Amino acid sequence: MFAFILGLITAPAAAFLVVAALYMGATPSGWGYVMGVVVASAGLFTKRRRRWRGLTRVGLGLLLLVASTRLLFADGSGLHTLRLPDEGWRLANRLVDERDGTLFAAHALMLSGRLPRSDARDFVPALESAFARLRDAEGLSATPAVATWLGLQSPGSFDAVVIPPEGNTSPETAVVFLHGYAGNFAVYCWQMARAVRAISALTVCPSVGPAGDWWSRQGEETLERTFAWLARRGVRRVYLGGLSNGGVGASVLVGRAAHPGLELRGLLLISGASSKVPPPRVPVLLVEGKHDSMMPARLMREVANRAGRLATYVELDSGHFAFLDRHEACEKAIASWLLERERDARP
């Protein structure tokens, strides 16, 4: 009787997961989890006790198999999710494919109408394309988003996506890229790293809470500890960047967070900046979507105008998610700007 009641509880969840997996096109590991729940739930409705136990064990075994496979192999070939500053890693970050969770949330936001159409017209297809490129390049990889939503990020122990340049194990230049609202996602960091490879620099994307409130005390301390970790690794030059809320945070923290062993070369602001702080004293690149209603283009233009000759402003025919749905133009703009900064810095 207890098994049947438990089945009544799990069956709706199993049905919902099947529909969601079909709708968004789940990954193989996502389907493995779904089928494990379905088989285990089906076993609970079986009247014969021996068959009930067998099906339930098969379902639980499938769940364990998928989880074990991801724990062993979800690290990426050139993309690593580390816990800083001790350079460990969290089991939770390897359990779920970032694509499944991110696309589920994206579809939910679209269906609920919480994303403006002008911003989100190409958002889901762009996400799907980005994850396809990421998987082709890295295979299975972990995501810091899981630990973020579990409330595990703190200045003393935070996750960061670390992507070294090809063929250079000890770069002296790094780009620190701050995530936006909803948490740190490896796919955004990987997209930034594709532009950063133009100058053979290290890409590091630290994590704060789901709100992406880098201007808070926790955000400032996390950035300071990221800088300190880079200095210990031999990095001497750094660019600070951010996406959306991360861009707002970067524009605030560029005048507050620093490290004596690091030279700040420039500021990268993508779809986000604060107009309430003094203009930066370093070269700044601003990339913005013309139709962005979440961070209006007029605000980004204002920041660029206040920065004067130090600013390079690039406006794209997109909304708030230009970094994804216009990824080629963004990559070109960022890579060109970084190359120009490096040329200007040469003696």
Disulfide bonds with the S-S distance in Angstrom:
Cys189-Cys205 2.05
